């Protein structure tokens, strides 16, 4: 016999956003049901952020071993053990998994149902043999890898982020289709782990980031030995005795055939909107995701959508942010709205590339006058000591010092960008960062130096020198 449940909030999807809503709402006293048809933790834990950063860490360790001689530490070439690398990846997932487990959430008072969810009414959902009627429903089903219809690709076989971390070996020559953050991160990780790597991109790599900063990363990728082919069109794929072959046309219309052992498809994400009968709840959607307003409400105002399935910035930390907005709306009836002015993102290559707010090009389109503040890593003493001098910080501000955006390409950019995230989010002007006392020697000084350069033309002007000379007359 079926079971009927009546709750305050029904969450569909046990990824980062859905888990945050479920945990927060339950601990605040709401009756919560969480429905997940796959693995708890969703894409981030099992196929995305966690395993990719674990693989990158393994690659960074191998590369640090290779580069140790420049510090006077002699070392042979690192030995790469595929089993050990994948063991580290799976061990990292296993260490974090208890935080996202069914047991933990049931311990928080959440009823967890492991089955596909389907809408049967405006706020009615079925999962397995259970029918759930909720005051509010939150759809947090995330996204999946988009695989383009390339002739021969399916027959030849390929990896996406959902399979590459569960392979039985590391590839000898990985062909990466797609030069976005996922493709570029995994390209460098595999290269550092000993594979030959070729990246194929229809347009340019990392197109959403500032081109000047992308060039810093691109130069390092080339130095690593990664072949990057931009402006190419893939015409077909075929299986070979040694693996796979990709046929393509370059921007100059030249045809080329590239052979490798494996293909990784990293050509973007597609929102998980199929199979839930969203129409029965009056929810408008498209392949790009569920349509939401600034409060993350769907066309059915009693149903919210958060994270990747709602389109927009597809990052785990955005799903967590969305969860807070939904809890304010659904539980406390506060008209909280999404504000992405201070939403950062990071590509975890070496060097890292981090961005928050507007790029220089974006700012130029929205503001009549902008100032660009730069500071190179090689002017930083800590960067010199650690041999991490490739990189720069680039801030975009108005003539009056309002911070519009900041990008950093360099070591630990993902950590350094947080100063600028706070500044933009709290409307701190450039003077606030310029006057910050930064400990010496730290990489964080690049932020202070860049901010301080806003005042350089004024401080060291002829007018200032005249004032100083004038005041000196009075003893």
C-alpha positions, -999 to +999 in steps of 0.1 A: +000+000+000+011+035-007+021+060+020+008+095+022+030+122+038+021+158+045+051+181+051+062+217+050+090+213+024+096+186-001+131+188-016+138+169-049+175+163-053+202+154-028+230+175-041+246+205-025+216+228-028+190+203-019+209+190+011+214+226+024+177+233+022+168+200+038+193+204+067+185+240+074+148+237+072+146+206+094+168+221+121+146+252+121+116+231+129+101+224+095+088+189+084+110+180+055+111+152+029+142+148+007+139+127-025+170+115-043+170+088-070+208+085-072+238+090-049+235+113-020+258+143-024+249+146-061+273+156-088+296+177-066+306+149-043+305+120-066+314+133-101+324+169-099+341+192-074+354+167-049+369+141-073+383+166-097+401+185-069+414+153-056+428+144-090+442+179-094+459+175-060+476+142-072+487+160-104+500+190-084+520+166-062+536+149-092+544+183-108+559+196-076+582+166-075+593+173-111+600+210-102+618+204-069+653+207-084+648+245-088+647+247-050+679+227-047+661+195-039+672+167-062+646+142-072+640+115-098+609+116-120+578+108-100+563+073-104+526+075-112+505+047-099+470+047-114+456+026-087+470+049-060+457+080-078+422+066-081+425+053-045+431+089-034+401+102-053+378+076-040+391+079-005+384+116-006+348+110-017+344+084+011+358+108+037+332+134+029+303+111+021+291+107+057+283+144+058+258+139+029+245+104+039+210+092+044+219+084+080+230+119+088+199+135+073+176+111+090+194+120+122+185+156+115+149+147+113+146+146+075+126+119+059+147+105+030+132+087+001+155+071-024+134+069-056+126+090-087+103+119-081+073+129-103+048+157-098+012+147-097-002+181-088+007+217-079+025+207-047+021+169-048+049+146-056+052+108-058+084+088-051+083+050-051+051+041-032+050+074-013+028+104-021+040+136-007+019+167-002+040+198+007+034+234+015+064+242-006+085+222-031+122+228-039+136+213-072+173+208-069+181+182-094+213+198-108+227+192-142+245+165-163+272+166-189+260+177-223+273+154-251+272+169-286+260+147-315+294+141-330+294+113-356+310+081-343+314+094-307+290+070-291+304+040-310+341+049-302+333+054-265+341+084-243+344+097-208+325+125-191+330+138-156+306+110-145+329+083-156+365+096-158+371+093-120+360+057-120+382+044-148+405+014-143+436+032-156+450+066-165+450+074-202+482+075-222+469+103-245+437+121-235+418+141-261+397+166-243+367+180-262+358+213-247+380+241-232+358+253-204+369+251-167+361+214-164+380+205-196+410+226-187+412+214-151+411+178-161+435+184-190+462+197-167+455+171-140+460+143-165+491+160-180+507+163-146+499+126-140+519+117-171+494+116-200+498+133-233+469+157-236+452+175-265+424+200-260+400+207-288+378+239-285+353+252-310+359+288-299+384+299-273+393+283-240+377+296-208+356+322-227+338+336-196+370+348-180+390+379-187+412+371-218+443+388-203+441+365-173+432+334-194+465+341-213+484+335-180+468+301-177+472+293-214+509+300-213+514+276-184+493+249-201+516+252-232+546+251-210+532+219-194+531+204-229+494+204-234+484+209-271+455+234-272+437+238-305+411+266-306+386+274-334+383+238-345+353+218-356+351+181-349+337+162-379+339+127-366+353+101-342+362+065-348+375+036-328+411+024-335+432-005-323+451+018-300+420+038-288+403+065-307+408+090-335+392+124-339+388+141-373+386+179-373+388+210-394+409+239-381+401+276-384+421+277-416+398+249-430+427+224-429+417+188-420+435+169-393+433+135-376+444+131-340+448+097-324+447+091-287+438+065-261+408+082-246+383+110-252+369+132-224+338+152-234+336+185-214+313+206-236+290+221-210+261+211-188+224+204-194+198+210-166+182+178-153+145+186-161+133+154-177+112+127-161+096+148-133+063+157-151+069+193-144+040+202-166+016+187-141+027+213-116+025+241-140+062+247-140+077+264-171+111+250-182+134+245-212+166+225-219+184+254-202+166+249-170+135+258-149+125+294-153+126+313-120+122+348-107+146+367-085+132+349-055+139+315-072+101+309-075+090+290-106+059+298-126+041+278-098+048+302-069+047+273-044+076+256-061+112+268-061+142+258-082+178+261-071+213+254-083+222+242-118+186+233-127+177+269-123+203+280-150+226+309-144+259+303-126+264+266-123+286+263-092+282+243-060+286+275-039+258+291-058+235+262-050+243+267-013+236+304-016+203+297-034+194+274-005+196+303+019+174+325-003+148+298-005+147+292+033+141+329+038+112+328+013+097+294+021+099+294+059+100+330+070+080+345+040+107+371+035+110+384-001+147+376-003+162+379-038+193+365-055+221+390-059+250+377-080+271+409-079+296+392-056+293+356-069+329+343-075+342+314-095+375+296-097+393+274-121+417+252-101+445+249-126+481+259-118+480+288-118+445+292-105+421+317-122+395+334-100+369+360-109+342+380-091+320+408-105+325+423-139+355+417-162+371+447-179+351+441-211+318+437-192+325+469-171+332+489-203+298+480-216+279+492-185+300+521-172+312+552-191+346+553-173+365+526-156+400+523-142+419+490-144+443+483-115+470+456-121+497+441-099+520+413-111+529+384-089+566+389-097+565+421-076+554+400-046+582+388-022+563+356-011+558+347-048+595+351-054+604+329-024+581+302-036+589+304-072+553+313-081+559+345-100+536+338-129+504+357-124+486+390-119+457+406-102+434+428-122+407+450-105+381+471-123+368+502-104+350+534-111+368+568-110+354+572-075+367+539-063+337+516-064+348+481-071+331+466-101+351+434-104+383+416-099+402+387-115+433+369-103+454+345-123+481+330-100+489+308-071+461+305-046+438+329-066+408+311-052+418+321-017+429+357-026+396+365-044+377+362-012+389+397-001+373+411-032+341+391-028+336+406+006+344+441-006+319+439-035+292+422-014+296+448+014+301+478-009+336+485+004+354+509-018+389+504-031+403+525-002+392+499+023+415+473+007+443+498+001+444+507+038+442+470+050+472+459+070+485+428+051+509+405+069+544+403+053+553+383+033+520+369+020+505+366-015+476+386-001+497+417-005+490+417-042+454+428-034+467+456-012+492+467-038+467+467-066+442+487-045+469+511-035+478+518-071+444+535-074+460+564-055+494+564-071+487+592-097+474+615-070+499+607-043+530+611-064+517+640-085+533+675-088+505+689-068+514+666-038+550+675-041+542+712-039+520+707-008+549+688+009+574+715+000+550+741+012+544+725+046+581+719+051+586+756+054+568+756+087+594+733+104 
